[in-house]
Amino acid sequence: MTQMNRRHRWKEGDFLHKYMRAIGFSEYTDRKKLKELLTDVIMNSDHRAYTMNQEGILLGEFSKNHTHTKGTAESGTFGVAVCGEFDDNDKFIYEYYFPYLTGSGITSYEDVSVERHADKDSYAGICDDIKVGISLIFYLRNRIPYIKAQSTGKLPIRGTTLTLSGLSLTGSILFPIKKDEEQVLRVKKDSANRNKLLAAARQGDEDAIETLTLEDMDMYSNISRRIQKDDIFSLVDTYFMPYGVECDQYSVLGEIIDYQFVENKMTKEEICQMTICCNDLYFDVSINKKDLLGEPKTGRRFKGIIWMQGHINFPE
């Protein structure tokens, strides 16, 4: 494989992925610099993955970590992945690339389904987590293990978990809604009860459906009344909504659980990484410091637009 990795062929007409900015490559605006960067990823990759697809084509994926950190943990690292295939002469034919952020922890234990994108050999994942209330669609980061399982007839695989992460181009920090200890406990209790009702409603429980409908009507009436004199972000603690026409982009508002500033070791740009809780979903978000308005602190809230990525954790 080492010999194959040193020979590659380019397709013309590529351009800068707009979310490269979120991991510190805001100055890479011309194709020459981009080509040099992607060549470096292929030649000096930190991780390589190969598999044969159902058509008998050998696929390859090269990724390189660009995070300047003192630790060795993979979570929180960001970088660039280059994907393509090998031809009959063992030359790697570049197809596309994408920036990534390695998330931490487990976001969801629900089953995930996967669909291939129409224009290239990349994949979208769909997770129906009851905490969100919508079908959560994300860009699949680890396509090679999925294709390997698909080509060997091992799908569907049960017992998988999902780790989500997001890249953001614009965001702001909001203060938290002031709540005492009793209010915090009540919110947690209400959230747990709502999740139980949602689970029952998915099974066709008519009483649960009716209860949820009445609760939503009461909430709408309460917000409509209070919004006349109160700011919307003092009423809405967190939200998770689809954004624009691309199905894997979302507008989010979530509480900052943890955060850190790291440096892109190639460009020296400073990146803010945050772990946020949004509608009871925990995931990491990366944003360029110069695109973030406000100072992040634990307990404050992050509001922004994210491109959602997902890593399916297959059982060992």
N, C-alpha and C positions, 0 to 999 in steps of 0.2 A: 504493500500500500504506500510505503514511503516514496517509492519511485513515481507512482502515479500522481501523488500530491504535488510534485514539483513541475508538472506539465499541465497547463490549463489553457483554455481558449475562451475568448470573450465574445459576447454578443453586443452589438452596438445599440446605442440609443437609451442607455440607462441614465437615471437622474437621481438627485439626492432624495432619499426618503425623508419626509418632513419631520418625522419623530426622531431623527438623528440628533436634533438639537437638544432633546430631553436628556441625552447621555453625554453632552459636552462637545458635539461636533457641529456647532452653529456656524463655524467659519468654513466648513467644507462645502463650498457652493459651486465649484466647477468640476467637470468630469475627470480632469487629469488627476486632481487630488483625491477624488473618490476612487478612481481606478488604482492608485497607489495604495490607498488604505485597504481596499478589498484584496489586493495582491498580498499585502502583508498579513492579512487574516488567514489566507490560504496557506502561505508559506510558513508562518510562525504561529499556527493555531494552538490553543490550549486544549481544545477538545475536538476529536474527529469521530464521526459516526457514519457507518456504511450499512446498506441493506439492498437486497434484490427485490424489486417490485413484482407484481403479478405478470408483467409483460417481459420479465427477464432482463430488465435494465438495471444496472448497478447505480444506485443513488448515493450521493455523498453530501455531507454537511460539515462545514468547518466553522468553528467559533473561537473568538479570542476575547478574553477579559481585558477591559480597559479601565478598571477601577484601581485607584491608588489607595490601598488599605494595608494596615499592618497585620491584620489577622489572616487566617487561611480559610475561614468559612465561606461557602459558596453563596449562601443567601445574602442578598443585598448587592451582589456584583452585577455589573452591567457590561455590555459589549456588543459586538457585531457578529452575526451569523451569515455565512455565505452558503447557498444551496445550489445544487446542480446534479449532473449525471456524468458518467464516464462513457466515452465512445468505444468503438471496437479496437482502437489503438491505445486504450488506457489513458486517454487524455481527458482531464476534467473539463466539462463544458459548463461554465457559469450560467445560471438561469436567473437568480434573484438573490437579494440579501435583505436583512431586516435588523434593526437594533432590538436589544432585549434587556430585560431586568429580571434577575433571578429572585423570585419571591421567597418569603419565609413562612413556615407554618402551613397549616391546612385550612383552606378557605371553605371547602364544602366536601361533604361525604356522599352527596347525591351522585347517581349514575350520570355519565356523560355520553352523548352521542356525537359523532364526528362526520362532517361532510367536506368533500374536496371543493376548493374554489374552481370556478369555471375557466379562468384565464391561465392558471399555472398550477404547478404541483405543490400547492400549499393548502392548509386545511383550517376549517372553522369548527370549533367545539360548541356544543349547546348543552347547558345544564339547567334543569328546572328545579332550582332551589326555592323552597316555599318562603324563605325569609325575604326574598326579593319580590315575589309576586308576578314576575315575568320570566320568559325564557331568556336566560343569560347567555349571550353569544360572545365568544372570544376567539382570538387568533391563537391557533395551536402552536406552541413553541417547540415541543419535542415530537416532530412528525415522524422521525426515523423509527422509534420503538412502535408507533402505531402502524406504520406501513409494514414493519417486520411481522407484527402480529396478524395483520390483514393477509399478507402473502402466504403465511404458514397456516391459515385457517383457524387461528386461536380466538377470533372475535365471536361474540362479545366476551370481554374479560370482566368478571365481577370482582368487587372488593377494591376498586380503584378510588383514589381521592383526588382532589383538585386543588392546586395552588395557583391563585391568581396574582397578577401584578399589572401595573398600569404605567404608561408613559404620558406625561402631560406637557403641553406647550404653553399653557396659561393657567394661572391659579392665584388664589388670594387666601389670606389667613383671616378668619373671623373669630371673635371672642365666643366663648361657650355661653349657652343659656344657663343662667344661675338657677341651681336646683339644690334643695337641702337633701339630707340623707333619706328622709321618708319619700320624697318625690322620686329619687333615683331607684329605690326599691320598688315603688309602684310602677314605674316605667318598665323595669325588668319583668315584673309579674305580668303586666298587660301584654308585653311582647311575647312572653312564653305562652300565654293563653291564646293570643292571636295565631301563633304558629300552630298550636294544636287544632284550632278551628280551621285554618287553611288546609292542614293535612286531612282533616275529616271531610272538608268540602271537596277535595280532590278525589275522595273515594265515593262522592255522590251523596253525602249526608245533607239532606234538605234543611234540617234545623240549623246546621252550621252555616250553610249558604245564606239563610235568612238572617241569622245573627250578624254575620259579616256585612251584609247589605245595610242593615240598620245602623251598625257602627260607623260605616263609611258615610252614611247620610248625616249622622250626628256630627261627625268630624267636619264634613263640608260646611254644615250650617254654622258650627262654632267658629271655624276659620273665617268664613265669609263675614261674620259679625265682627270679629276682632280685628280683621285686616283693615277696617276703616280707620283705626287709630293706632295700630301697632305695626312695626316693621315685620315683613314676612319671615325674615331670618331669626326673629325672636319667637316666632310661633312654630316654625319647622326646624326641628333639631337636626335631622339628617334626611337625605333623599338619594335615590339611585334611579336615573331616568335615561332612556335612550336619547342620543343626540345626533342630529343631522340624518343623512341618508345612508351612512355606512353603519352596518348593524353591530360592529364591535367597538363603537365609540359611545361614551356615556358622559352625562353631566352628573357629578357627584358632590355631595356635601357630607363629610364624615368627621368624626372626632379623631384627633391625632393621639395615638397610643404611644408612639415612640418616633424619634427622628434623629438624623445625623447628616452632617455635611461631609461629602467625600469629593475627591478630585479625579478628573479624567487624567490618567497618567501620560497621555499623548498630547492633549491640548492644554492641560492645566486649568480647564474651566471647572468651576465649583458647582457641584450637583447636590440638591437637597433630596434626601430619601426619607419618606415617611411611611409608617405603618398606620393605617387608618381603619376605623370601624364605621362602616356605612350600612345601615339597615341590618345590623348584626352580622355582616360579612367583614372579615378581616383580610386585608391585602395591602401590599406595598405599592407606593407610588414614587416615581422619579421625575424630578423637574429641574431644569436649569435654574440656578439661583437668580439670574437676571430676569427670568420670566415669572418669578414668584413675588407677589405683592404682600408685604407684611412679614412679620417675624414668627416662625413656627415655634410653638411651645406645646409640651404635653398637656392635653386637656382642651386646647384650642381646636378650632375646626378648619379643615381644608375644603375649599370650594374651587372646583375646576372641571375642565374637560379632559378625559383620559381615553387613551387607546388601550383596550383591555387585552392582555395576553394571558394564556393559561398553560400550565404544565400538568399533564396527567401523570399522577404517581402510580405507576403500574406495580402490582405486588411482586415481591422478589420471587 
